[in-house]
Amino acid sequence: MKKITLIVLVFLSSLGAAFGQANLLIKAPAGNNANSTSRAPNGNIAHTTMRGCFYVSQTELGSYFVPGTTISSFGFSLVAGVTGTAVTGNFTVYLQNTSDASYLKGTSFTTAIAPMTTAYNSTMTVPISAGTTSVLLTLSTPFTYTGGGVYVAYDWASSGPFSTSSANYVCDNSISSSGGANATNVATPIDNMSISAFRPVFLWGAVNTATNDVQVNTIESLGSVPAFFNTGHQIKAYVKNSSNTSLSNIPVTLTVGGANSFADTQTITTLASGGTTFVTFLPFNPQINGVNSISVSVPSDQITLNNQKIFSQTVTCSDQGFNPRPGVYPIGVGYSTSSGIIASRLVAPVTATCLGAKIGISNDAATANNSIYSVLMDGSGNIIASSNTLLITGPMLNTQQNFNFTAPVILTGGVTYYIGLAQPANTVTGYFPLAATSTGSFASMPPNLYVTSILSGGFVSFLNQNLGYFGIEARFAHTATTAASASPSVSCSGSPVNLTGLGASTYSWNTGAITSTVLVTPTTSVTYSVVGTNSIGCRSNAVVSVSVISTPTVIA
């Protein structure tokens, strides 16, 4: 479980590829909201010595560098540095190209570095910082990347002075057993490393040699789209020219498969080196309930690993949200012991009635026995509706829960609102109730999807830190109806009666039948109920009563 404490009005930027496109500074692995104080030198006396060896895959590095790229700098991304005093130590970095598909170096540090190249042998300083920072070292021996994976190892030793705090490094734990590390509080290092999934997010700097590299970085689309509105929504793609020269006439293609089909191609007339742009496709109006696979691609070029991104979308009756609906929610997000609102941008395509919210509850054990509720805010952050308070129980973890506003709210079509979760203050440390799921291969989140505010609202602060897709959806009213009839409606005991459902595509009767017509033989007066579901998944109920009269007894 990856837990992230959100702080209102604090923005943490993400680094993808920086320094223009003549030079690249990228992070690989990309990170998935994990962090650790034990996988790189943390400046504490417990890290008098520290060693590590880690695997970085071809997909993680090859999405940015062409084979033959000379890597000239290396470093780390930190959640926070140390307090009090910066800590310096001797630091050696080893690098090795590999065709391995996973970490195969074992637990011995000495054995691991034996075939590796020493790329840096000098000092490193763990910086003082209360917030995000980085460490970037110029390699004494530049390293030529050959196009596969890379092993990274380092050896740290410091005689202090040490900090009483520990630096916290941005990490990635998406690959199990991806590296090993050890540390001691004495001057003599140890050889055996402990293997785990946690790897630091490394920074890699190089001169850009790509003359034709266009990246699809991310897709902005509804993850849950309400078919009931019968109105097209626009899908956007964030495209970047990562070449060292400008490019022109770049076709960008949207392809939708699965429950619904759609395709569109837009052309970028010109895009400067290092330039980025949002490509907006023609409106897409799915009308078949189910799951769509949304793909955005550019033509094959020097780096094919970044030419396509895929996004999963669920077509619903009347639920709308940005998050793709996952099977499980691996991330918990919240304020721990503090309070606040976490909300998602909401724009209804037409004027519609919002009934409430559907909120994903994280699988964090600390979430149980705490209370949350849902709120709806206008574009300025003023609260215009709130819901019932929900006491979270164990069975609710890793599920979606419905919240009903005290009164339904009519939203104006095309106007921005925000809907989400309100977390009151509590005494439970590590309480992160909002479920989230990773953005997967996306290099960044689409901007301005999520906001934070205080419990009383009154403003919004954009949360552009990539914490994943939040389990937040709006629930709208729909007008689908189901009708039911009985023929005859008055019957003798045990006589056959035909029940008929109307107005839906599929039916589920309380008798267990799933056909539109049902033959029953009631012996007492009874009310039958049916749930009808139309072609876009909208459900509605109907009831029909049959009066049964006693069969007269004939006396001779």
C-alpha positions in Angstrom: 0.0 0.0 0.0 1.4 3.4 -1.0 0.2 6.1 1.3 0.4 9.8 0.4 -0.5 12.7 2.7 -2.0 15.6 0.8 -1.3 19.1 1.9 -3.6 21.8 0.8 -1.9 24.4 -1.4 1.3 22.5 -1.8 2.2 21.5 -5.3 4.9 19.0 -6.2 5.9 19.0 -9.8 6.8 15.9 -11.7 9.9 15.6 -13.8 9.6 13.8 -17.1 12.2 15.1 -19.5 13.6 18.5 -18.9 16.4 20.9 -19.9 14.9 21.4 -23.4 15.6 18.8 -26.0 19.2 19.5 -26.8 19.8 17.9 -23.5 17.6 15.4 -21.7 17.1 14.9 -17.9 14.7 12.0 -17.4 13.7 9.8 -14.5 13.8 6.1 -14.8 12.1 4.2 -13.2 9.3 6.8 -13.4 8.0 6.2 -9.9 4.5 5.1 -8.7 4.0 7.2 -5.6 6.2 5.0 -3.4 9.0 6.4 -1.3 11.7 5.1 1.1 14.4 6.2 3.5 16.4 3.0 3.1 17.2 2.5 -0.6 19.7 5.4 -1.0 22.0 7.3 1.4 19.7 9.0 3.9 22.2 11.1 5.9 21.4 9.4 9.2 24.1 7.6 11.3 22.2 4.4 10.5 23.6 5.0 6.9 27.3 5.3 7.9 27.7 2.9 5.0 25.1 2.1 2.5 25.2 -0.1 -0.6 22.6 -0.9 -3.3 22.2 -2.5 -6.7 19.1 -2.1 -8.8 17.7 -3.0 -12.2 16.2 -0.4 -14.7 14.3 -2.0 -17.6 14.6 -1.3 -21.3 11.0 0.0 -21.3 11.9 2.5 -18.5 15.1 3.9 -20.1 14.4 3.1 -23.8 11.3 5.3 -23.8 13.7 8.3 -23.7 17.1 7.3 -25.0 18.1 6.0 -28.4 20.9 3.3 -28.4 24.3 5.0 -28.4 23.2 7.9 -26.1 26.0 9.0 -23.8 24.7 9.5 -20.3 26.7 12.2 -18.6 24.9 12.8 -15.3 23.1 10.7 -12.7 21.2 11.4 -9.6 18.1 11.0 -7.3 14.7 12.6 -6.8 13.8 13.2 -3.1 10.5 13.7 -1.3 12.5 15.5 1.4 16.1 16.0 2.4 17.6 16.0 5.9 17.2 18.7 8.6 19.9 20.5 10.5 23.0 19.9 8.4 23.7 18.6 5.0 25.6 15.2 5.0 28.5 14.4 2.8 30.1 11.1 2.1 32.2 9.2 -0.4 30.1 7.9 -3.2 30.8 5.5 -6.1 28.4 4.8 -8.9 28.6 1.6 -11.1 26.7 1.1 -14.3 26.2 -1.8 -16.7 24.2 -2.4 -19.8 22.2 -5.7 -19.8 19.8 -7.8 -21.8 18.3 -9.2 -18.6 14.6 -8.9 -18.3 14.6 -8.7 -14.5 17.0 -8.3 -11.6 19.4 -11.3 -11.6 22.4 -9.9 -9.7 21.7 -11.8 -6.4 22.4 -10.6 -2.9 26.3 -10.2 -2.9 27.3 -6.6 -3.6 30.9 -7.6 -4.4 29.7 -10.1 -6.9 27.1 -7.7 -8.4 29.6 -4.9 -9.2 32.4 -7.2 -10.5 31.5 -6.8 -14.2 30.2 -3.2 -13.9 31.8 0.1 -14.9 32.8 2.8 -12.4 31.0 5.9 -13.7 31.5 8.1 -10.7 33.9 8.1 -7.8 33.9 11.2 -5.6 31.5 12.7 -3.0 27.8 13.2 -2.7 25.9 15.5 -0.4 22.5 14.7 1.0 20.8 18.1 1.0 18.8 20.0 3.6 15.2 20.3 2.4 11.7 20.1 3.9 10.2 19.4 0.5 11.0 17.9 -2.8 14.6 18.3 -4.1 17.1 16.4 -6.1 20.7 15.3 -6.3 22.5 15.4 -9.6 26.1 14.2 -10.1 28.3 14.7 -13.2 29.7 11.3 -14.1 33.5 11.2 -14.2 33.3 8.5 -16.9 30.3 9.1 -19.2 28.3 5.9 -19.9 27.1 4.8 -23.3 23.6 3.3 -23.3 23.2 0.4 -25.8 19.4 0.1 -25.8 18.5 -2.6 -23.2 18.2 -2.5 -19.5 20.8 -1.0 -17.1 22.1 -2.1 -13.7 22.8 0.6 -11.2 24.9 0.1 -8.1 26.4 2.5 -5.6 28.6 2.5 -2.5 28.3 5.2 0.2 30.5 5.8 3.2 30.4 8.9 5.6 32.1 9.9 8.8 29.5 12.5 9.5 28.4 14.8 10.9 25.1 13.1 10.5 21.5 14.4 10.6 19.0 13.2 13.2 16.5 12.9 10.4 16.5 10.7 7.3 16.3 11.8 3.7 13.3 10.3 1.9 13.7 9.2 -1.7 11.1 9.0 -4.4 10.8 5.3 -5.3 9.1 2.8 -7.6 7.9 -0.6 -6.4 6.1 -1.7 -9.6 8.6 -4.6 -10.2 9.0 -7.2 -7.5 12.6 -8.1 -6.5 14.0 -5.3 -8.5 17.1 -4.7 -6.5 18.9 -5.0 -3.2 20.4 -2.7 -0.5 22.1 -2.7 2.9 23.3 -0.2 5.4 25.3 -0.1 8.6 25.9 2.3 11.5 29.6 1.5 11.6 32.5 2.3 9.2 32.8 -1.3 7.9 30.3 -2.1 5.1 28.6 -5.5 4.7 28.3 -7.5 1.5 24.9 -9.1 1.7 21.9 -7.1 0.3 18.3 -7.4 1.2 16.1 -7.8 -2.0 12.8 -5.9 -2.4 10.6 -4.2 -5.0 11.6 -0.7 -3.9 14.0 1.2 -6.3 14.9 4.8 -6.1 13.7 7.0 -9.0 17.0 7.8 -10.7 17.8 10.9 -12.7 19.6 10.4 -16.0 21.2 13.3 -18.0 22.4 13.1 -21.6 22.8 15.0 -24.9 19.8 14.3 -27.0 20.8 12.6 -30.3 17.2 11.7 -31.5 16.2 13.5 -34.7 12.8 11.8 -35.0 11.1 11.0 -31.6 7.5 11.9 -30.9 6.0 10.8 -27.6 2.4 10.2 -26.6 2.8 11.1 -22.9 -0.8 10.9 -21.6 -4.5 10.7 -22.6 -7.2 12.8 -21.1 -10.5 11.1 -21.3 -13.5 10.2 -19.1 -12.8 6.8 -17.4 -16.5 6.4 -16.8 -18.8 8.0 -19.4 -22.6 8.2 -19.0 -24.3 7.0 -22.2 -27.6 8.4 -20.9 -26.6 11.9 -21.9 -26.2 10.7 -25.5 -23.7 13.5 -26.1 -20.2 13.2 -27.4 -17.2 13.8 -25.2 -13.8 14.8 -26.4 -10.6 12.8 -25.9 -7.3 14.6 -25.8 -3.7 13.5 -26.0 -0.6 15.2 -24.7 2.0 14.8 -27.4 5.7 15.9 -27.1 8.4 16.3 -29.7 11.4 14.8 -27.9 13.7 15.2 -31.0 16.6 17.6 -31.1 14.9 19.4 -34.1 11.5 20.6 -35.0 9.0 18.3 -36.8 6.0 19.0 -39.0 2.9 17.2 -40.2 2.7 14.7 -37.4 -0.4 12.5 -37.6 -1.9 11.5 -34.2 -4.5 8.7 -34.3 -7.2 7.9 -31.9 -8.6 4.3 -32.1 -11.4 3.0 -29.8 -12.2 -0.7 -29.6 -14.1 -2.9 -27.3 -17.8 -2.3 -26.6 -17.8 0.7 -28.9 -15.7 1.5 -32.0 -14.4 4.9 -33.1 -11.4 6.4 -34.9 -10.1 9.9 -35.7 -6.8 11.3 -36.9 -5.6 14.8 -36.2 -2.4 16.4 -37.7 0.1 18.6 -35.8 1.2 21.1 -38.4 4.5 21.8 -36.6 6.0 21.1 -33.2 9.3 22.7 -32.0 12.1 20.6 -30.5 11.0 19.9 -26.9 7.6 21.3 -27.6 4.3 19.8 -26.3 0.7 20.2 -27.3 -2.7 18.8 -26.5 -4.4 17.1 -29.5 -8.2 17.2 -29.3 -10.1 14.6 -31.3 -13.6 14.7 -32.7 -16.4 14.0 -30.1 -16.9 10.4 -29.2 -20.4 9.3 -28.2 -20.4 5.6 -27.0 -23.9 4.1 -26.7 -23.1 0.5 -25.8 -22.6 -0.4 -22.2 -19.3 -2.1 -21.5 -15.5 -1.4 -21.6 -13.7 0.5 -24.3 -10.0 0.4 -25.0 -8.8 3.9 -26.1 -5.5 4.0 -28.0 -3.6 7.1 -29.1 -0.6 6.6 -31.4 1.9 8.4 -33.6 3.9 6.8 -36.4 6.9 4.6 -35.6 10.1 6.5 -35.1 13.5 6.2 -33.5 12.0 5.3 -30.1 9.0 3.1 -30.6 8.4 2.4 -26.9 6.8 5.9 -26.5 4.7 6.0 -29.7 1.4 4.7 -28.1 -0.6 5.0 -24.9 -3.7 3.0 -24.0 -6.5 4.0 -21.6 -9.5 2.0 -20.3 -13.0 3.5 -20.3 -16.2 2.1 -18.9 -19.5 3.1 -20.5 -22.1 3.4 -17.8 -25.7 4.5 -17.6 -25.3 7.7 -15.7 -22.0 7.7 -13.7 -19.2 10.1 -14.8 -15.6 10.3 -13.7 -12.0 10.5 -14.9 -10.8 7.3 -13.2 -10.6 4.1 -15.2 -12.5 1.5 -13.1 -9.9 -1.0 -11.8 -10.4 -4.4 -10.3 -8.6 -3.2 -7.2 -7.4 0.1 -5.8 -3.7 -0.3 -4.8 -3.2 3.3 -3.5 -4.6 5.2 -0.6 -4.7 9.0 -0.6 -5.8 11.3 2.2 -4.8 13.7 5.0 -3.8 11.2 7.7 -4.9 13.0 11.0 -5.7 16.3 9.3 -8.8 17.3 7.4 -9.7 18.5 4.0 -11.5 17.9 0.7 -10.1 16.0 -2.3 -12.3 16.5 -5.4 -12.4 15.8 -9.1 -13.3 18.2 -11.9 -16.8 17.7 -13.1 -18.4 19.1 -16.3 -21.7 17.7 -17.4 -22.2 17.9 -21.2 -25.8 18.9 -20.8 -27.9 20.3 -17.9 -28.5 17.4 -15.6 -29.4 16.4 -12.0 -26.6 15.2 -9.8 -27.8 12.8 -7.1 -24.5 12.3 -5.3 -21.1 10.7 -5.7 -19.6 7.2 -6.0 -16.3 7.1 -4.0 -13.7 4.4 -4.0 -12.6 3.4 -0.4 -9.0 2.4 -0.1 -7.9 -0.9 1.2 -5.8 0.7 3.9 -6.7 -1.0 7.2 -6.4 2.3 9.1 -9.4 3.5 7.0 -11.9 1.3 8.8 -14.0 2.8 11.7 -13.5 6.4 10.4 -16.1 8.7 8.8 -16.2 10.5 5.5 -18.8 12.3 3.4 -19.1 13.7 -0.1 -19.3 17.3 -1.3 -20.1 19.2 -4.5 -18.5 22.5 -5.0 -18.9 25.2 -7.7 -16.0 26.4 -9.8 -14.8 28.7 -7.0 -14.8 26.0 -4.4 -18.0 27.0 -2.6 -19.8 24.0 -1.2 -23.3 23.7 -2.8 -24.2 20.2 -1.6 -23.1 17.6 0.9 -24.0 14.0 1.6 -24.7 11.6 4.4 -21.7 10.7 6.6 -20.5 7.2 6.1 -18.8 5.2 8.8 -16.3 3.0 7.0 -16.4 -0.7 7.9 -14.0 -3.5 7.0 -16.1 -4.9 4.2 -16.2 -1.5 2.5 -12.4 -1.5 1.9 -11.4 -1.6 -1.7 -15.0 -1.0 -2.9 -17.0 1.9 -4.4 -19.7 3.4 -2.1 -22.6 5.5 -3.1 -23.2 8.9 -1.3 -26.5 10.7 -1.7 -26.7 14.5 -1.5 -29.2 15.9 0.9 -31.1 17.2 -2.1 -30.3 16.6 -5.8 -28.6 19.4 -7.5 -29.2 20.6 -11.1 -25.9 21.2 -12.8 -25.6 23.6 -15.8 -24.2 21.9 -18.9 -20.7 23.0 -19.8 -20.0 24.6 -16.4 -17.1 23.4 -14.2 -17.9 21.9 -10.7 -15.9 19.8 -8.4 -17.1 16.6 -6.6 -15.3 14.5 -4.1 -14.5 13.3 -0.6 -14.5 15.3 2.6 -12.2 13.8 5.4 -12.8 15.2 8.9 -9.8 15.4 11.3 -9.2 12.3 13.4 -6.5 10.7 15.6 -5.6 7.8 13.3 -2.1 8.2 11.9 -1.8 6.8 8.4 -5.5 7.3 7.5 -5.8 7.6 3.8 -9.4 6.8 2.8 -9.6 7.7 -0.8 -8.9 4.9 -3.2 -6.7 5.6 -6.2 -5.1 3.6 -9.0 -1.8 4.1 -10.8 -1.6 6.0 -14.1 0.4 3.1 -15.5 2.6 4.0 -18.5 1.5 7.6 -18.6 4.5 9.9 -18.3 2.3 12.5 -16.5 -1.2 13.2 -15.4 -3.5 15.3 -17.5 -3.5 18.8 -15.8 -6.1 20.1 -13.4 -8.2 17.0 -13.0 -8.1 17.2 -9.2 -8.2 19.9 -6.5 -8.0 20.1 -2.7 -9.7 22.5 -0.3 -10.4 22.9 3.4 -13.6 21.3 4.9 -15.5 24.6 4.7 -14.5 25.1 1.0 -14.3 28.6 -0.4 -11.4 28.0 -2.8 -9.7 25.2 -4.7 -6.0 24.4 -5.2 -5.1 22.3 -8.2 -3.4 19.1 -7.3 -1.1 18.3 -10.2 1.2 15.9 -8.4 0.8 12.5 -10.0 -0.9 10.5 -7.2 -2.8 8.4 -9.7 -6.5 8.4 -10.7 -8.8 8.9 -7.8 -11.9 6.8 -7.3 -14.4 9.7 -7.7 -17.5 9.6 -9.9 -20.6 11.7 -10.1 -24.0 10.0 -10.1 -26.6 11.6 -12.3 -30.4 11.0 -12.5 -31.7 9.2 -15.6 -35.3 8.9 -17.0 -35.3 5.3 -18.1 -38.5 3.5 -17.0 -39.7 -0.1 -16.8 -43.4 -1.0 -16.8 -45.1 -4.3 -15.8 -48.5 -5.7 -16.4 -50.5 -8.9 -15.5 -53.1 -10.6 -17.6 -55.5 -11.3 -16.0 -54.9 -9.0 -13.0 -57.6 -10.9 -11.1 -57.4 -14.7 -11.1 -58.7 -17.8 -9.4 -56.3 -19.6 -7.0 -53.8 -21.6 -9.0 -54.9 -20.3 -12.4 -52.2 -19.1 -14.9 -51.3 -15.4 -15.1 -49.0 -13.8 -17.7 -46.6 -11.2 -16.4 -45.1 -8.8 -19.0 -42.2 -6.4 -18.6 -41.9 -3.4 -20.9 -39.4 -0.6 -21.7 -36.1 -2.4 -21.1 -33.7 -4.7 -22.8 -33.3 -7.3 -20.1 -35.4 -8.2 -17.1 -35.0 -9.7 -13.7 -38.1 -10.8 -11.8 -38.4 -11.5 -8.1 -39.6 -15.0 -9.2 -36.1 -15.6 -10.6 -37.2 -15.4 -14.2 -35.0 -13.3 -16.6 -37.4 -13.1 -19.6 -39.7 -10.3 -20.5 -42.8 -12.5 -20.0 -43.4 -14.9 -17.1 -46.1 -17.4 -16.5 -47.1 -17.7 -12.8 -49.9 -19.5 -10.9 -50.5 -17.5 -7.7 -52.6 -19.0 -4.9 -52.9 -15.8 -2.9 -52.9 -12.2 -3.8 -49.4 -11.1 -4.5 -47.2 -8.2 -5.8 -44.5 -9.1 -8.3 -41.5 -6.8 -9.0 -39.1 -6.6 -11.9 -35.8 -4.8 -12.5 -35.4 -3.7 -16.1 -32.1 -2.7 -17.7 -31.9 -0.8 -21.0 -29.3 -1.0 -23.7 -27.0 1.5 -22.0 -27.2 -0.1 -18.6 -29.8 2.1 -17.0 -31.9 0.3 -14.4 -35.4 0.9 -13.2 -38.0 -1.0 -11.2 -41.7 -1.8 -11.7 -44.3 -3.7 -9.7 -47.6 -5.3 -10.6 -50.2 -6.8 -8.3 -52.4 -9.8 -8.9 -55.6 -10.3 -6.9 -56.5 -13.9 -6.2 -60.0 -14.9 -5.4 -60.9 -18.2 -3.8 -62.3 -20.9 -6.0 -66.0 -21.3 -5.0 -66.9 -24.6 -3.4 -69.9 -26.3 -5.0 -72.2 -28.1 -2.6 -74.5 -30.7 -4.1 
